[in-house]
Amino acid sequence: MKLPPPKRKGTYSLEETIERRRSKRAYLPKRLSPEQISQLLWAAQGVFQRGRRTVPSAGGIYPLEIYLVTREGVSHYIPQNHELEETLHGDVLPQLVQAAAGQEFLREAPVNIIIAADDRAMEGRYGDRAERYICMEAGHAAQNIHLQAVSLGLGSAPIGAFDDQQVHSVLKLPDEHWPLYIIPVGYPAE
Ligand SMILES: Cc1cc2nc3c(=O)[nH]c(=O)nc-3n(C[C@H](O)[C@H](O)[C@H](O)COP(=O)(O)O)c2cc1C
């Protein structure tokens, strides 16, 4: 599915956006628009200007892979074409909650963004430093998602408490894509 083009202007200044961010763990039962989803994915890993992306990457390797989980299924974000490719059809949110230490609010969120990584190219170039660099990059992408959510009037939470193997299996990710972060996003209910 081709996504609408991302916007370059927001509601708040960067400083206001930073100050407004708080982890939100309750969401209204309201879907996100394709425009909002487009903007969140662009913030996470969007491509512009000669292949550069919205987040920095050690050596310009870009090891992160972004997935979107909704009640309809799982989709993979293709940054080069700014599009989503469905990889799994069906509601896997109950199993995702189980894999994430029973954190029920993941199920309430209209979307959960998964930051995963393919570490092969990074390891080939940076050896023992690769794991550190990939975690640093996931932090950059995650913060962009949180701030973009605020700017869209939405709320999000960083989720690190989950079983990697279980999330990998529930989402049926390719062997080489390992989940690093789960970020539920929705209209905050609190
Ligand atoms: C690496 C990391 C992992 C986290 N994992 C979880 C989690 O699994 N569940 C959760 O509810 N919050 C999680 N949090 C959110 C923190 O609890 C939250 O950021 C902290 O309490 C500060 O609140 P604030 O984000 O509203 O400023 C995580 C935060 C970070 C940075």
The ligand as an SDF file (V2000), in Angstrom:
LIG
                    3D

 31 33  0  0  0  0  0  0  0  0999 V2000
   14.2670    1.2300   27.0950 C   0  0  0  0  0  0  0  0  0  0  0  0
   12.9120    1.4930   27.7150 C   0  0  0  0  0  0  0  0  0  0  0  0
   12.0530    0.4310   27.9490 C   0  0  0  0  0  0  0  0  0  0  0  0
   10.7730    0.6720   28.4770 C   0  0  0  0  0  0  0  0  0  0  0  0
    9.9120   -0.3750   28.6190 N   0  0  0  0  0  0  0  0  0  0  0  0
    8.6510   -0.1440   29.0670 C   0  0  0  0  0  0  0  0  0  0  0  0
    7.7100   -1.2040   29.1370 C   0  0  0  0  0  0  0  0  0  0  0  0
    7.9730   -2.3490   28.7890 O   0  0  0  0  0  0  0  0  0  0  0  0
    6.4590   -0.9150   29.5750 N   0  0  0  0  0  0  0  0  0  0  0  0
    6.0820    0.3550   29.9430 C   0  0  0  0  0  0  0  0  0  0  0  0
    4.9210    0.5400   30.3200 O   0  0  0  0  0  0  0  0  0  0  0  0
    6.9630    1.3820   29.8790 N   0  0  0  0  0  0  0  0  0  0  0  0
    8.2340    1.1750   29.4510 C   0  0  0  0  0  0  0  0  0  0  0  0
    9.1250    2.2160   29.3440 N   0  0  0  0  0  0  0  0  0  0  0  0
    8.6670    3.5910   29.6710 C   0  0  0  0  0  0  0  0  0  0  0  0
    9.2160    4.1390   31.0070 C   0  0  0  0  0  0  0  0  0  0  0  0
    8.5550    3.5160   32.0800 O   0  0  0  0  0  0  0  0  0  0  0  0
    8.9980    5.6800   31.0090 C   0  0  0  0  0  0  0  0  0  0  0  0
    9.6940    6.2430   29.9270 O   0  0  0  0  0  0  0  0  0  0  0  0
    9.4690    6.3030   32.3170 C   0  0  0  0  0  0  0  0  0  0  0  0
    8.6320    5.9130   33.3980 O   0  0  0  0  0  0  0  0  0  0  0  0
    9.4760    7.8350   32.2510 C   0  0  0  0  0  0  0  0  0  0  0  0
    8.1830    8.3610   31.9390 O   0  0  0  0  0  0  0  0  0  0  0  0
    7.9180    9.2470   30.6320 P   0  0  0  0  0  0  0  0  0  0  0  0
    8.2760    8.4170   29.4160 O   0  0  0  0  0  0  0  0  0  0  0  0
    6.4470    9.5830   30.6860 O   0  0  0  0  0  0  0  0  0  0  0  0
    8.7650   10.4720   30.6900 O   0  0  0  0  0  0  0  0  0  0  0  0
   10.3870    2.0020   28.8300 C   0  0  0  0  0  0  0  0  0  0  0  0
   11.2810    3.0540   28.6050 C   0  0  0  0  0  0  0  0  0  0  0  0
   12.5100    2.8180   28.0330 C   0  0  0  0  0  0  0  0  0  0  0  0
   13.4210    3.9730   27.7430 C   0  0  0  0  0  0  0  0  0  0  0  0
  1  2  1  0
  2  3  1  0
  2 30  2  0
  3  4  2  0
  4  5  1  0
  4 28  1  0
  5  6  2  0
  6  7  1  0
  6 13  1  0
  7  8  2  0
  7  9  1  0
  9 10  1  0
 10 11  2  0
 10 12  1  0
 12 13  2  0
 13 14  1  0
 14 15  1  0
 14 28  1  0
 15 16  1  0
 16 17  1  0
 16 18  1  0
 18 19  1  0
 18 20  1  0
 20 21  1  0
 20 22  1  0
 22 23  1  0
 23 24  1  0
 24 25  2  0
 24 26  1  0
 24 27  1  0
 28 29  2  0
 29 30  1  0
 30 31  1  0
M  END
$$$$
